Amino acid sequence: MFPPWTIYLLGRFEVRRETASVTHFRTRQTAGLLAYLAYFQDRSHPREVLVDLFWPEASMESGRSRLNIALSSLRQLLTTDSEPLFLGNHFEVRLNPAAATSDVTFLSTELAWGVASSASSEKIARLSSVLESCRGELLPGFYDTWIPSEQERCATLLAEGAEALALAYESVGQLAQATSTLQRALIEAPDSLPLRNALARLQWPLKSPEEMQRVWRSALPVVHNRFIGRLTELDRIAGLLESNARLVTLIGPGGIGKSRLALEVTSRLLEHYQGRVAFLGLSGLTQDRLLPSMVVDALRSVGAIKAEAVTDSLETLVDALSDTPSLLVFDNFEQLSEEACQFLLTLLKRAPAVQGLVTSRRLRHLTGERVVALGPLSSGDSADPN
């Protein structure tokens, strides 16, 4: 009785069962078809969709014939016992999970279990095992249209697994293992903001419980795209904040990249602020008077404010932010009223250690602000939305 075939999609494309290995297929489309069915193994696929993906230049009749030939070739190449390699009918087809599985399926299942597990020893064992066996970019050397977005998804899965494993190591005091886990993951995902944040936090020299309390839990929005261009503006904004500018405002039209630039600045300055940064997206704020309590909630979520009930938001924030340098990022500030502007200015005045970074589509003329106006990217660059 043969075990199922295992289809490796991460770091390489190979099909294995015990000592048997298959890496060559009848055509490029045949290999791509198997990779697609293995990656999306949890669903059936209309034959017309598969024809459009792999034989787009062919007529539907010709494409269906080529699809049948490719499926037949795979059945002959990947022999099974009693279980058919494919399930389906005249209209749709899917890979039979009893006959073949993939490393991506294994990765998703094991990561979900490992992240949800409350037992540190089991979590460490399970996550370290899956991350060791599932590494590398999805389908390197393949260029089918569906692959780039799924490469980002797999990279995010692996980064989340590495971060969860590092936290598990940290929870049992194994800081060296936590650090090496993140460093190794960053080799394959150098642009992962969560991994960079987690590693920076681990490397800060915390010497006492009091100092530990000053480090906020990272709560920056997750980004999955690479930061492109804006290096001059990035250096300028970071330099202004590092030289203790109290308030820096990024001005520019919608879609020019203000939010993404603010996130990159914040990530760069995490160590400068010893992790004391909070990012507030204001696009969903329906009433300006709720801004103070929104800031309190944001600081409570990162551990800067205790969970007790708050009676005076401003006084609570002044108490929390007065002693140690910190950075508050207010994204999409253009929609707020003068009352909200006055709240921000009052907070900056009464809590001299805090600094503000604001993104806005229009100039708000805030006292003491340093304005950085964003224009179009230079030729060859491309902007990230927001």
HELIX and SHEET records of a PDB file:
HELIX    1   1 ARG A   28  TYR A   39  1                                  12    
HELIX    2   2 ARG A   47  PHE A   54  1                                   8    
HELIX    3   3 MET A   60  LEU A   77  1                                  18    
HELIX    4   4 ASP A  103  ALA A  116  1                                  14    
HELIX    5   5 SER A  120  SER A  133  1                                  14    
HELIX    6   6 ILE A  147  SER A  171  1                                  25    
HELIX    7   7 LEU A  175  GLU A  188  1                                  14    
HELIX    8   8 LEU A  193  GLN A  203  1                                  11    
HELIX    9   9 PRO A  209  GLN A  213  1                                   5    
HELIX   10  10 LEU A  231  GLU A  242  1                                  12    
HELIX   11  11 LYS A  258  ARG A  268  1                                  11    
HELIX   12  12 ASP A  288  LEU A  290  5                                   3    
HELIX   13  13 LEU A  291  SER A  301  1                                  11    
HELIX   14  14 SER A  313  LEU A  321  1                                   9    
HELIX   15  15 PHE A  333  GLN A  335  5                                   3    
HELIX   16  16 GLU A  338  ARG A  350  1                                  13    
SHEET    1   A 4 ALA A  20  VAL A  22  0                                        
SHEET    2   A 4 GLU A  14  ARG A  17 -1                                        
SHEET    3   A 4 TRP A   5  TYR A   8 -1                                        
SHEET    4   A 4 ALA A 100  SER A 102  1                                        
SHEET    1   B 3 HIS A  45  PRO A  46  0                                        
SHEET    2   B 3 GLU A  92  LEU A  95 -1                                        
SHEET    3   B 3 PHE A  86  GLY A  88 -1                                        
SHEET    1   C 5 VAL A 277  GLY A 281  0                                        
SHEET    2   C 5 SER A 326  ASP A 331  1                                        
SHEET    3   C 5 VAL A 354  SER A 360  1                                        
SHEET    4   C 5 LEU A 247  ILE A 251  1                                        
SHEET    5   C 5 ARG A 370  ALA A 373  1                                        
END                                                                             
